[in-house]
Structure formats: structure tokens, C-alpha cells
Amino acid sequence: MPRFALAALCATLCALVTLATEPTPVEKQLAIQTAMADARKHLDTRQPAEAVAILEKEVASADGNSAFLNLLREAYHAELSE
């Protein structure tokens, strides 16, 4: 019985840690918007490599956001044009 209780406790703690570390949809959207604003600032100051790096960190959370993808395309184009 003590082994079962210990295993259940470990499973519960692992589940809580997993849930606590995953950002909510609102947090993901805020991260995307922040990345887009920061990337735009870098593009405006002719620092496309920094813009690409910022956007690539959030590409997994972008979920097909067309504004995000267009900005990423613009950053790639600017970086290649240098």
C-alpha cells in the first residue's frame, strides 16, 4: 500500500508540474504580440537578424497567425538582403 501511495503522489506531482509550466492561450498570445512588437523595432532599426531570432522563438506558438508569419517573412527577406 505505501508503494501505491508514493507512486500516486509522484504521478500527481508530475502532472501538476506539467500543467504549471504550460502557458495559457492568453500568455501565448501575449508572447506572440510582444515578439512581433520587438521584431518590428529591430526591423525599423535595420537589425533583421535580431528580429528573426525573436520571431523564431515564438514560431511554435504562432499557430498560423498570418500577421506573425508575414512579419517573419519580412524579417527573413531583410536579413537575406543585407
C-alpha positions in Angstrom: 0.0 0.0 0.0 2.7 2.6 0.8 4.3 2.0 -2.6 1.0 2.7 -4.3 0.5 5.9 -2.3 4.0 7.0 -3.2 3.5 6.2 -6.9 0.2 8.1 -6.8 1.8 11.1 -5.1 4.7 11.2 -7.7 2.2 10.9 -10.6 0.1 13.8 -9.1 3.2 16.0 -8.6 4.4 15.3 -12.2 1.0 16.2 -13.6 0.9 19.4 -11.6 4.4 20.4 -12.7 3.5 19.8 -16.3 0.3 21.8 -16.1 2.0 24.7 -14.2 4.7 25.1 -16.9 2.5 25.2 -19.9 1.4 28.7 -20.8 -2.2 29.6 -21.1 -3.6 30.6 -24.5 -3.6 34.2 -23.3 0.0 34.0 -22.2 0.9 32.5 -25.6 -0.9 35.3 -27.4 0.8 38.0 -25.3 4.2 36.4 -26.0 3.5 36.4 -29.7 2.4 40.1 -29.7 5.5 41.1 -27.6 7.7 39.2 -30.1 6.1 40.9 -33.0 6.5 44.4 -31.4 10.1 43.7 -30.6 10.8 42.3 -34.0 9.3 45.3 -35.7 11.5 47.6 -33.6 14.6 45.6 -34.8 13.5 45.8 -38.4 12.9 49.5 -38.2 16.5 49.9 -36.9 17.9 47.7 -39.6 18.7 44.7 -37.4 16.9 41.9 -39.2 18.9 39.1 -37.6 17.7 40.0 -34.2 14.1 40.3 -35.5 14.4 36.8 -37.0 15.8 35.3 -33.7 13.0 36.9 -31.7 10.3 35.6 -34.0 11.7 32.1 -34.3 11.5 31.7 -30.6 7.7 32.0 -30.8 7.0 30.3 -34.1 5.7 27.2 -32.4 3.1 29.2 -30.6 2.1 31.3 -33.6 -0.5 28.7 -34.8 -0.7 30.1 -38.3 -1.1 33.7 -37.3 -0.9 35.4 -40.7 0.4 38.7 -39.3 3.1 36.9 -37.4 4.1 34.8 -40.5 4.1 37.9 -42.7 6.4 39.7 -40.3 8.7 36.6 -40.1 8.8 36.6 -43.9 9.7 40.3 -44.0 12.4 39.7 -41.4 13.9 36.8 -43.5 13.8 38.9 -46.6 15.5 41.8 -44.9 18.2 39.5 -43.5 18.9 38.0 -46.9 19.0 41.4 -48.5 21.8 42.6 -46.2 
